[in-house]
């Protein structure tokens, strides 16, 4: 039953990521073609709830998707099973989620390292 739930969670996270990836790529193209500097980009993202929600959702989806994907790889390639596999999956999720949340917070609220 767990395998089915993980399969569904990975597919749902992929569905969430698709429009976010296209949105992110569109923003990057706009920034590069517009010749925006890092400071100009950060001045537009600082204090923005919209950018915070956009990238927080992105981070959550990527964390779920990536953790499940790596869990499957470690099961199939390295034979990791049971508790070590579960621990590995959760560890990857929390590492990705923590790093992503730190990046989102830094870009949207903490001054972007300026």
N, C-alpha and C positions, 0 to 999 in steps of 0.2 A: 504493500500500500504506500509506503514511503517513496518508493521509486516513481510511482504514478504522480504523487504530489510534487516531487521534485521536477519531473518532466513537465508538468503543467506550469509550475512556477518559472521554469526556465523559458518556456514558450511565451508566457504572459510578460515576463521581463523583456523579452525580445520585441514583443509588440509595443511595449511602452517605449523602448529605446529607439525604434525606427524614426518616429517623427522628431525625437530629440536629437538624433544624429544629424538628420537633414537640417534642423534648425541651427545646430552648432556649426555645421559646415557652411551654411549660408552666412552666419555671423562672421566666421573666419574669412570668407571670401570678401565680404563687405569691408572688413577691417583692413585686409591686405591691399585691396584695390583702392581703398580710400586713403591709404598711406597713414593710417592712425598709429600713433606711438603708444607704448605701454601706458604712459601717464594719461593719454587721452582715453584709452579704453577703460582704465580703472576709474577715471572721473565719471564715466557713464554707468559703471556697475556699482560704485559705492553707494550704499544705502538703498539699493533697489530691491524691493521685496519680489518683484517679478523675476529678476535674474536669480535671486536666491532660491525661489521656488522651482524655476526651470532647472537649474543645475543641481539642486538637492534631489529632485526627482530623478535626474540623470544618474547621479551618484548611487542612489538606492537601487535603481534598475541594473546598473552595471555591476554593483556589488553582488546582488543576488545571482545574476546571470553568470558572472565570472566564477564565483565560488562553486556553483553547481557544476559548471563545465570542468573546472580543475578537479573537483571531487570525482567526476566520472573518469577523467584521464588517469588520476592516481589509482583508482580502482582497476581499470583495465590494463594499464601499463605496468604498474608496480605491485598489484595484488593487495593493496591496502584494503582492510575490511573492518567492519564492526566499529567499535569505539574509536580506534585511531583514525578511521576514515571520517567518522562524524566530527571528531575534534578538528581534523584538518579542514573540513568544509567550513565549520564555524570560524576557525582561526582566519582562514582566507577572507571570509565575509567581513569579519570585524576589522581586519587590516585594511581592506579596500574601502570599507565604509568610513573608517576613521580618517584615513588619508584624504579621501574625497571630501568629507565634511570639513576638514581643516582647510583644504584648498578653497572650497565654496565660501566659507566664513571669511577667509583672508581676502578674497577678491570682492566680496560684497559688503563686508562690514568692518573689517579690522584694518583698513588702510592699505591693503595690498602690498605690505612690506615696504611702504614708502617711509 
